[in-house]
Amino acid sequence: MIGPLLAVLLVVIAAAAALIVKLLELGRARDTLIAVARAIVQLAAVSLIIGFVLRSWWLTAAFLTLMTVVGGGTSAKRITGSLRLRSWWAVVPILAGLLPTLTLILASTVVPLHPVAVLPSAGILIGGAMTATSLAGRRTAEELTSRRGEYEAALSLGFLRRDAVILVARPAAALALIPGMDQTRTVGLVTLPGAFVGVLLAGASPWQAGATQVLVLVALLLVQSIAVAVTVELIAAGLLPAGGAVLPE
């Protein structure tokens, strides 16, 4: 599977995606190509070190910390457009969703307390929290910009800043939950997600693979719900800058 044919296929698919983005003005084609290049380099690096990392709890914890920091930085840039000090508040929604959910899963002993099980499970949850944080933050910023008049009207009526932000932006931020909700509703009918396929290929029964996937999807719903709620609260409190939406107090 790994060889020249795979390389050619990746180049063709990436180029086609970038071309569509450019022709239809869906963004910058360069961003698509950079994302593909980064994915290849990063997965190659992870493939080289993952076996070593999984030998130690300390290295596993360090790797999870790195994943969280990178996820927080990615969300921070999506929401605020920069990586200023205050932008790093974007790490908080990710941790707020990850820690209680992962603790609950591990305490139940459903997932064995071993690096080879904990690392991929936590990685999926961090990725889900990052996506939800980015989407919720972007939607909140856009809504506060486009509906600034409603926000100011709420303030004039005596609403506190937090209440005015939540009134205007929370319904839009909640849209960040739709991808995860749709994936959960259609699993097995539209998609066979990675956890299911991975467990199946590892030699487990279809029942075990299905149970693993259900756990992942349900855990993601909790992680993303917490991440969205915390993201909106941080923006409402003025701790996390919402892009270009400069709000009067």
N, C-alpha and C positions, 0 to 999 in steps of 0.2 A: 504493500500500500504506500509506503514511504519511498519516493523516488521521483524521477524527472516528470512522470505523468501527473503526479500530485502537484508539483510545482507549477506546471503549465496550467492545470485546472484552476489553481488558486489565482494565478495572474489573470486568466480570462474572466473569472467571476468578479474579481475585485475591479478590473478595468470596466466591465459592463456596469457594475453598480456606480462607479465614479462617473461614467459617461451619462448615465440617466440623471444623476444628481446635477451634473453640469447643464445638460440640455434643458431640463425642466426647471432649472433654477431652484432646486430644493436645498441648496446650501453650497458649500465649497467642496468640489470634487477632491481637492487635496486632503481634506479632513478624512474622507473615506479611505483613501490610500494610506494615510498615516495610521489610521486605526487598524487596518489590516497588517501593516508592517509591525506595529507595536504588538499586536496579538501574536504574530509569529515569533518575534524575538522573545517576548515574555514567556510564552508557553515553552519555548526551547530551553530558556533558562530554568524555569520551574521543573521541567522534565529532568534536567541535570542534577538539581539539588534536592528534589522532593524526597527521594529515598533516604538521604542523609538527615533531612529535617525530621522525618517521622521516627527516627531512632531515639529522639530526646523530647521530653515534655517542654524543656526550656526553649529549644529551638522551634518547637511547634507553637508555643506561646508567642515567641518573637515573630514568627511568620504571620500569625493571626493579627498581631499588633500592626505589622507592616500593611497587611491587607486592609485593616480598618483605617489607617492613616491615608492610604492611597484612595480608598473609597470616599473618605471625608473630603480630601482635596479635590477629587473629581466633582463631587456634589457642590462644594464651595465655589468652584469656578463656574459651574452651570448656573448657580443661583445668583452669585454676586458679580461674576465676570472677572474676578481677580482672586489672588491668594493672600489678601491682607490678613493681618492678625485676627480681626473680628470675623473674617470669613470662615475661620476654622471652627466656629460654633457648629458648622455643618456635621462635624464628627459626632456631636451629642445625639441627634436623632438616630444615627446608626447604632451607637452603643445602647441607647435607650430601648431600641427594639431587639437587639441581639442578646444582651446579657440575661434578662429575665426569661426569654424564650429558650435559649440554649441551656440555662440552668435547670429549667423545668424538664427539658428533654433528658439531660444527663442524670438528673436526680431520679427520674422514672426507671432508669437502667434499660430503657428500650434501645437506646444507642449505647454500645459498649464504651466504657471509659478508656479508650485507647487512641493514641494519636491518629492512626490510620482511619478511624471512624469519626473522630471529633473534627479533624481539620477540614475534610470536604463538607461535612454538615455545616460547620460554622461558616465556611466560605460561601455556600449557597445563601445562607441567611444574611451575610454581610452584603452580598451582591444585590439581594432583594431590597434590603434597607437602603442601600445607596441609590438604587433606581427610584424608589418611592420618595426619598428625600429630594432628589434632583427635580423630579416631576412636580412635587408639591410646592417646592420653593419657586420654581419657574412660573407655575400657574398662579401662585399667590402674588408674585411680583407683577405679572402681566395684568392681573385683575385689579390690583391697587393702582396701576397706572391708568388703565382704561376707565375705571370707575372711581377716579379720584374725587369727583364731585359728590358721589354718594358717601364716600368716606368722610369728607369734610362736613357734609350735611349731618351725618351721625354725630360728629364731634360738636356741632353747633346745637344739637338737641340734648347735649349733656352726657353722651356716651364717653367712656374712657377710651384711650387709644386702643387697648387690647380688644375691647368689645367692638369697636368700630372696624378694626381689621378683620376680626373673626366674622362679623356680620357680612362684610363684603367679600372676603376671600375664601372662607372655609369651604363653601360648596364647590368652588373651582378646584381647590386643592384636593378635595376628595376624589376628583377624577383620576388622581394618581393610583388609586386602588383598583381601577377598572382592569388593567392588564392582568394582574394577579387573580382577580375574581373570575375573569373570563377563562384564564388558563385552568383554574380549579374546576369551573363548571363543565369544561369541554374535555378534560383529561381522559384519554382512552378513546375518545370519539373523533377528536381533531388532531391531537398530538400524543406522542408517547415520549414524555420528557426524559431528560438525561438520567435521573436517578433510577427510574424504572429500567431503562435499557442497560445501564451500568451494572446494576445488581443482577439482572438476568444474564448478562454476558459473563458475570463472575461465577455463574454456576448455581445460583439460588433458584428456587421454584418461582413460577409466575405469581403465586400468592404472596411470597415474601417480597418480591419486587414491587407488587402492587401496594402492599402495606407500607413499604419504605417510601414510595412516592406520595401516598396519601399523607403520611407524617410530614414530609417536606412541604407539600402544598399548604397544609393547614398551619404549619409553623410560619410559613411565609406570610399568610394572611395576618397573623398576629404581629409579626415583625413590622410589616409594612403599615399596618394600622397605627401602631405606636409611633413609627417614624414620621408619618404624615402629621399626626396630631402634634408631636413635639416640634416639628418644623414650623408649623403655623404659629405655635405659641412663641417660639424664639423670634420669629419675624414680628409678631404682635408686640412683644416686649422690647423691640428695638435692638436686640442683641445680635441678630443675624441680618445684615443688610440685604434688602430685597432688590438687587440689581439697581436700576436707575430710579426706583420709586422712592423719592425723598418725601417723607410724609410729615405734615405739620402735626404738632402735639395737641 
